[in-house]
Amino acid sequence: MSNSEGRLTPENAAILFIDNQSGLLSNVQTVEPTLLKNNTLALAALAKVYDLPVVLTTSDSGGPNGPLLPELVGAFPENEVINRTKICAWDDENFVSAVEATGRKNLIMCGIVTDVCVAFPAIAACQAGYQSYAVVDASGTWTSLIENAALHRMSQAGVICTNWAAVAAELQKDWALPTGEALGGVFAQYLAPYRFIIDSRMAR
């Protein structure tokens, strides 16, 4: 049984970047790779705005999967990148220890590929008493058929499937809070439709 601790808040959430690797990114078919990268970096920006703990992990980074996206490494230089041989991140003791060290029970996850690198640990975390949030637009895989099956499997297991802007809105809760201006900046940078709204407003 998962422990949701209610809605996402800056005090109860952590973000896990799972196998956001350059080799894997180049082969994603369910979302255009530059958009996928944009959405992944938007999550990284949210971690900065709300001071959320972050865990970074890769799978066989010395092989064809490639290294973690350099922008993520640069955004969190103090974080060790946990390189695994285990396919499911939750099977890796160092990864689980890093998650436990955050002290958070709501785990926001993204990664490549959705059906393995996200689905496997998201489901395992729910079984371990956490609440998993799979950020679908910051994750990708080979075909829509595979992705749909993965989302269905995760939902059945209690994983909450969402998107990065919805995560942001849930964390912010109230535009009047001090982080509102910073969040507006994140939306303007990473969410093109919101940038259009701002440009229209400024043109009046």
N, C-alpha and C positions, 0 to 999 in steps of 0.2 A: 504494500500500500504506500503510495507516494505521500510526501508531506509538503503541501503547497505553500503553507504559511500565508495564505491569502494571495493577493495580487502581487505582481512584481513591484519591488521598491528598491531604491539605491542601497538600502540596508540589508536586503535579504537575497540579492542576486549576484551571480558571477557569470562571466562570459568565457566559454571554452572554444578556442579555435582549433579545429581538428583536421589536420592534413590539408590545410589551405596551401597547397604546394604548386609550384610553377608548372611542373610536368603534367600534373593532373588537371590543372586549370585549362591548359591548352586543348584538352580533349573533351571538355564538357559540351554537351549538345542541347541541354534543356533550357539554358539561358546563355545569352551572348557573353563570351568570356570577359569583355571589358565591363559590362554591366555587373556581372558576378563579382568582379574585383572591386568595383565601386561600392557595391552593397556590403561586401566584407569589410572594407575600410570604413564605411559608415558605422558599423558595429564597433569598430575600434575607437572611432571618435566618441561614440556614446559611452564607452568605458572610461574615457578621459573626462567627459562632462560630469558623469555621476560617480567618479572615483570607484569603479567596480573592480574587484579582483579579476585577473585574467590568467588563464592557463593556455599555454601554447604547446602543441604536440605535432609531430610528423611521423610518417610511416616510411621507413627505409629511405631516408632523405639522400643517401649516397647513390641510390639507384635511379631508375627512370621516373619515379614519382617527382624527383627534383627537390630543391630546398623550399623551406617556408617562404612565402611572399616577403621580399625584402622590406616592404613598407610596414608589415607587421613586426618584423624584427626591430626596425627603427623606431616604431611607436612605443615598444615596450622593451627597451634595452636592458632593463633590470631583470627581466624574466628569462629563466632558462628555457630553452626549447627542448622538450622531452622527445627524443627520437626513440621509436619503438620498433620491435620486430613483431609484436602481437598485432593481429589485424584489428581486433576490437580494443579500442583504447582503454576500456574499463577492465580489461584483463591485465593491464600493465600496472604494477604496483606503484611505480613512480608517478604515474598519471593520477591514480586514485589518491595517493598521498597528497599531491598538489591540490586536488579538488577539496579534500578534507581540510587542508590548511587554510582555505579561504573562509571556512566557517559559515558558508552560505548553503542553503538548501534548495534555492531556485537556480537551476543551471540553464543558461541561455547558450545554445550550441549552434555552430554552423560548421560546414566542412565539405570536402570533396572525397568520396562521392556520397550522395544523400542516402542511398540504399545500404551502404556498409559503414562508412566512416562516421556518419551521423546517426543512422538508425540503430546500429548495434549498441554504442555506448548510451544513447538516449534511453533506450528500453532498459538496459542494464541498470542505469542510474535510478529509474523509476522503481525497479525491483528492489533497489538498495535503500529506498526511503526518501529519495530526492524527487523534486518535480522538474521534469525536463521540458524545455521550450526549444523546438527545432525551428530555426529561422530559415524558411524555405527559399527565400529570394537571395540569401547569402550562401546557398548550397546548390549543388548541381550534380547531374549524372549523365548517363549516356543517351537515354531516350525518355520520352514522356511516359511511355508505358511502365518502364522501370520506376520512374519517380512516383507515379500515381500508386503503384503497388506499395512502395516504401512509405508513403504518407498514410495510406490506409493501415498498414501494419503498425506504424507508430501510434496512430490515433487509437487503435484497438488496445494498445498496451498502456494507454494513459498519457502519452506524450502530447503536449500542446503544440500544434503546428501553427506558425505565425509568420510575420514578416518584420523587417527591421524597423520600419516606421511605426508599426503597432507597438513593438517593444519600447520604442522611444516614448510614445504617448503614454503608455502604462507607467513607465518610470517617472515621467514628468508630472502627470496627474493634474497639475494646475499651472497655467501659464504665468501666474503671479509669483510662483516660487523663484528663488534667485537664479536657478539654472535655466529659466525660460529663454533668456536672450542667447545663451550659448547653444541651446537646442535649435533655436531658429537659425543660427549660423550653420549648424550641421545639416538641417533640412535644405538650406539654400545651396550648400556645397554639393550634397550627394543626392538630392531629390529634385530632378529637373522641373517637374510641374510646380513645385513650391517656389523655385527660383523664378518661374514665369509670373507667379502671383506677386512676388516682391517687386519684380521689374515693372509690372502693371501699376502697382500701388505707387511706386516712386515716380512714375511718369505723369501722375495726375497733378 
